[in-house]
Amino acid sequence: MKLAAVEGEALLQQQPTECTGTQVHTISPGHRYTFSCIFGFGFLEIGALVSDSPEKPRYATVTWEGDSREVLQAFPEDVRQNLGFQLWLLQQGERPSDYGPLPSIGAGVFELRDEDERAWYRVVYLSRINDVLYVLRCFEKKSREMPRRDFETAKRRLKAVRARLAQEKKHEKGG
């Protein structure tokens, strides 16, 4: 078993084992830990948050930039359900099944992918910051390349999100 510090909390990791969801256990009087399951590359990781009281898992909020929600709602039902489930996994802190990084748009930007016989569908998002996922752009495409308009829109929305976050941080510091 490996113990590592993550943002001031202890993280325990185990390899192949069964996971039954979130569980709270007492390790000594007044100290409890909460197990949350995260499935990784062919093995199971168990995260344990050590505290004086049981921790409730924090689920990320999804913030839709521009028309991204309306575009996603216009996708075919099966695609919408698949991508919605992938977003839900991200909200739970889990890894989606079909995603990839988009460093050409910016650091921390990823895409969720799905397809049907008609087109490829993408949800471009900024990874979780302060328990918020920012959906920058949703679109469908017919070729391997990302359409220039969608690329530029995602980049512009990322810039706007980062500016808002910087402004919020500055405001919190009293500046």
N, C-alpha and C positions, 0 to 999 in steps of 0.2 A: 504494500500500500504506500502511496506517495503523498506527501503533505506539502502544499505550497501556499503562499500567501497571495490572495487576489483581492485588491482594493480593501485591505485591512481585515478581511475575513479569511477563515481557513477553508481550503478546498481539499477534499480527499478524493483520490481517484482509485478505482479498481478496474481490473480488466475482466473479461467475460464472466458475467453473472446475470441473473434475471432481475428485472426491474418492475415494480408494481405501482409506479406513480410516486407521489410525494408522501413521505413518511416522516414523523417526528419521533426522535429517540432521545433518552436521557443518558449522558455519558458520566456525569457525576452530579451530586446535588446542586441545583441551580444552573446547570449547564445543559442545554439541549442542542441538538442539531437537526436540521431538516434536510432530508434526501430529496433531490430532484433529478430525474433521469434525463440524460441527453444522449441521443444515439449518434455515434460518430462513424468513422471509417472502419466498419467491420468489427467494432468492439463497443462496449458500453462504458460510458464514463458516469460516475455518480458524484454529484457535487454536494458537499455538506456545508451548510452555513452554521457556524457555531455562535450561539447567543444565549442570553438568559431567558428568552422566551421563544416559542415557536415562531418562525418567520413565515409569513404568507408570501407566496411567489408574487413577484411584480410582473404584470403583463404590460407589454409596450402598447402605447396608443399609436394608431395609424393616422398620420396627417396627410391629406391629399392635396397636392399642389396643383393649381390651375384646374384643368378639366379632366385630370387623370381618373377620377372616380367615375365620371360619366362615360369616358371612353371604355373603361373596364366593364361597366354595366352593359355596354353595347356588344361585347364579345359573345360568341355562342355560349349557351348555357353550360355545356361540359367544360369548356375552357375556363369560363368564369368560376365554376366550382373548383376546378383544379388550382387555379391561381389564388382563389380565396383561401383554400386550405393551406397553400404554401405561405401566404401572409399570416395566417393564424399560427402556423408553426413558428414563424419568426417572432410573433408576439409572445409566444411561450418561451422564447429563448432557445428554440431548437433549430436545427439545420434543415432547410428545405431540400427536397430531393433533386430538383433541377434548377441550378442557379450558377452564376459565374460573375467574376469581377469585371468592372468596366473602368479600368484606370485611365482610359482616354477621356472619360468624362470628368473623373476626379477621384481622389482617395476616398475609400469607404463607400464607393458606389458599386452596386451590384444589379444584376437583372435576374428575374424569375422568368423561366421559359416554358412555353407549351406550344403545341401545334395540333392542327387537324389537317384534313385533306385539302383544305382551301388556302391556309396561310400559317405563318409562324406568329406567335403572340408573345409580347414582352411587357413586363412590369419593371421599370427602372426605379430603384430606391436607394436612399442613403441609409446606411446601416444605423442601428439603434444608438441614439444619443440621448442621454437622460430619460430613458424609457419611452422614447418616441422614435417611430419609423417614419421616414419621409418618403412618400411615393412621389417621385419627380415626374414620371411620364409613363403612360401606357400606350401601346401602339401595336399594330399588326404590320407584317411585312411579307413580301413575296419572294425576296432574294436573300442571300446570305448577309449582305451589307445592311447596316443600320441606315435608314433613310436620313439624309442630311438634316432635314427639318426636325426630325425627332431628336437627333443628336444635339443640335443647337438648342432646342427647347429644354432638354434635360440639363444641359450645361448652364443655361440661363437660370433655371429654377434652382439648381444647386447653389449658384452664386447668391441668389436671393435668400435661400434658407440659411446659408453660412453668414450672410450679413445680419439677418434677424437674430441668429444665435449670438453673434458677437455683440450686437446691441443689447440683448438681454443680459449677457454676462457683464457688460460695462455698467448697465443700470443696476445690477445686483451689487456691484462693488461700490456703488454710490457715485459713479463718475458720470 
